[in-house]
């Protein structure tokens, strides 16, 4: 009941402060629109397979912020001068990112500017309410190419290795050379988009979003599920590559690289979601069993 009253007070405060926020929102939109245009243009980063999760992460982050808005507006107003330094840093990074075509700087700068505006207008208590959406938006920032290449190769090798052994055990004519799978007359390269670091980060983001929405009271359940997202991501990647390999083998290369390749991406995320829900149910059973043991003890 108290939370509901606080939310109602927050919405009332939001309506009253709307005139103060409108100029700030307009200025932020002026910075945001060119970046979104760059990301969503035909050759933009979000149009490629490796960064295709960007719009989803942004939409989920905005939804989380909107959900937390009444609670944020119910916090005491304690403007922080630290916001000026962060605002200056964010604008400097934005200018550098736009002029030098450094996408990571450009995206990160907008997050710094948004955090600075919250600090200047509302203060640390309000920022504390919105900490997770801002953290969640870090998954929008592309990592430097050398780091991605260094971390992706072992993952692709592992996915290729497991895929080869599973399909070979199933009796299919498959062999492997590094990250290249040979099945029948077809050769498949396990690319970064199929089993790379960005896929792992996307699925990790999906898992963290799930944890934030369900908000389990058990610290063990939250921590265990966050750790298990890594093997869940690996398993989902293996399933995706197996699906692509089987589609190519039975339906031909055109089917494997065409529509069904994109469909395999959906299989990846659906599989990951099912595995996350299944592991969460298992952890719920473990937590309840531990609680029963504690009661009987």
N, C-alpha and C positions, 0 to 999 in steps of 0.2 A: 504493500500500500504506500509506504514511504517513497519507494522508487518511482511509483506512478505519479505521486504528487510532485516529486523533484523533476520528473520529465515534463510535466505540465508547466511548472514554473520556468523550466528551460525554454520551452517553446514560446512562452509569453515574453521572456527576455530576448529571444531571437527576433520576434516580430518588432519589438521596440527598437532594437539595435540595427534593424535592416537598413535604414538610411545611411548609417555610418559605414556599413560593410559594402554597400553598392559601389562607391568609387574604387575601393580596394579591389573588389572582385573584377571590376572593369579593367583596371590596370593589369591584374594578373592574367586575365583572358588575352590581353594584347601580347603578352609574352608567350602564352600557351599556344595560341592558334598557329603561328609559324612553325613551331616544333611539331604539332600534330600534323600539319600539312606535309612536313618533311617525312614524317614517319609513315603516313598513310598514302603518299604518292605512289604511282605505279612501280617506281624503283625504290620505294622507302623500305626501311628495315623491317617494319611490321608486315610487309607484304611477302617477305621471305619466310621459309619454313622455320628457321632457327629462332626468329623473334616473333613468330606469329602469336605467341602467348601474350604479347604486350597489351592489346586492347582488353583482353580478359582480366589481366592483373589491374589495369587502370579502372575498369568498371567495378570490380570487386572492392578496390580501395576506396573509391568514391561512395559506394554503398555503405561500407563500414563507417566512413566519416559521417555520412548522413544519419546512420543509426545512432552514432554516439553524440550527435549534435545537441539534442535536448540536455543530456547529461553535462556536456561541455559548457553550455550556456548557463547551467545552474551553479557552476563553480564561481568562487569569488574572483573579482577582477583585480589582478595584480600584475600590471604591465611590467615587463622586464627589459632593461636597457641592453641586455645581451642580444636582443633581437636586431639591433642596429648593426652590430658587427656581422651577424649571420646574414643579414640582408645585403650588406656590402659585398660579402664573399660570394653570395649567390648571384648577384648582378654581374660581378666580375667574371665568374665562371660562365654565365650565360653569354656575355659578350665574346669571351674566348672560344666557347663552344660553337657559337654561330659563325664567327669570322674564320675559324680554323677547321670547321667541319668535324669537330670532336663531339660525337653524339653522346658519349658518356657524360661529359661535362655539361652538355646542354640539358639533359634529362635530370641529372643530379642537382643542377643549379635551381631548377624549378621547385624541387623538393625543399631546398634550403630557403628559398624565398617564401614558400608557403609556411614553413615552420617559423620563420622570422616574423611573418605577419601575425601568426597566432600569439607569439610571445609579446609583440608590441601592443596588440589589441586586447588580449585577454590575460596573458601571463603563463607561468609554469603550471598551475593547477589545470588549466584547460589543455595545455599540451600533454600533460600526463594522461588525460582521458583519451587523446587521439594518438598515443604513441604507436599503437600497433598498426593502424592504417599507413602511417608514415614509414614505419619499418617495412611493411608489406610492399610498399612501392619501390623499395630498393631492388626488387626482382625485375624492375623495368630497366635497370641500368645495364647495358651490355658490358661484359668483361673484355679486357684487352685480348686481342687475337692470340698472342704468344702463350698467355696463360690458358686460354681455352684449348689450344692445340696440345699443350703439354699435359693437361689433365684429361683430355678427351680420348687420346690414343689408348691408354690402358683400359678405359671403359669399353671402347669399341672392340678391342682385342678379346676382352672377357665375354662380351655379348656374342661375338662371332664364335668363340670357342664353345660356349654352352649351346648355342643354336646348332652348330655342326654335330655335336655329340647326341643331342636329343633327336634330331632328324635321322642321323645315322642309325641310332638304336631303333627307330621306327621303320627301318628298312629302305630308306630313300637313298638314291645314289648321290651323295653329297661329299665334297671335300673342301678344305680350307687352305688358303695361303695368306697369312696375315689377317687382314680385315676383308678379304675377298672370298666369297663363297661361290663354289662351283657346284651347281645342281643340274644334272642332265647336260643339256647343251647351253645352259645359261650361266652367266657370271653376274654376281651381285656384289656391289661395293657397299659395305656397311658405312654409311656416311655419318657426319656429325649430327645431322638432324634426326637420324634414326636411333642413335645410341650415344649421344654426346652429353656434354656438361649442361647445356641449356635445357635439355629435356629433364635432367635430374633436378635442376633448379626450379623448373616449372612445376614438377610434381611435388617437390618440397614445399613450394608456395601453396599448392593445392591442399597439402596436408596441414600446414600451419593455419590456413584459412578455416579448414574444417575444425581444428582445435579451438580457434577463437570463437567460432559460431556456437559450438556445442558447450564450451566452457565447463569441462569436467571439474569436479571438486577434488578428485584424486590427483595428487602430484605425480604419483607413480604411473598412473594411466596416461597423463599428458606427456611425460618424459619418454616413456616407453614407446608410445605411438610416434613421437617426433623422431626418435632414433630409428624405428622400424621403417620409416618412409624411405630411407636409403635402399635397403634390400627390396622394398616394394617397387621402387622406381626401376631397379635393375631387372626384376622379374617382369614388369610390364614392358620394358624395352625388349627383352628376350621374346616375349609373346608377339610383340609387333613385328620383329624381324622374322620370326617363324611364319607369321601370317603372310608377310610379303614374299617370302621364299616359296611357300606353298602356292600362292596365287600365281607367281611367275612360272613355276614348274608345271602347273596344271592348265593355266589359262594363257600363258605366253607373256613375253616381255612387255607388250603394249598394255596389257591389263595391270601388270605389276607396277608400271611407271605412270599409269593414267589415273583414272578416278579412284581405283581401289587403293592406290598408294596414299591418297588423302584419307580414304576410309580407314586405312590401317592406323593413321594418326588418331582417329576417333576411338579405335579399338584400344590404343595405348591408354588414353585418359579414362575410358570407361573401365578398363581392366584395373587401372590404378585405383579408381574410386571404389570399385567392388572390393579390392584387397584392403584398402584403408578401412572400409566399413566392417569387413570381416575381422580384421585384426582388432578393431575397436571393440567389437562384440566379444571377442576372445578375452581381451584385457578386462572388459567389464565383468566377465565370469570369474576371472582370476581375482579381481579386487573384491567381489562379493564373497568369494570363498575365503579369502584372507580375513574379511570382516567377520564372517561366521565363526572362523576359528578363534578370532580374538574374543568374541562374545562368549563362546563355550569355555575358553580358557579362564 
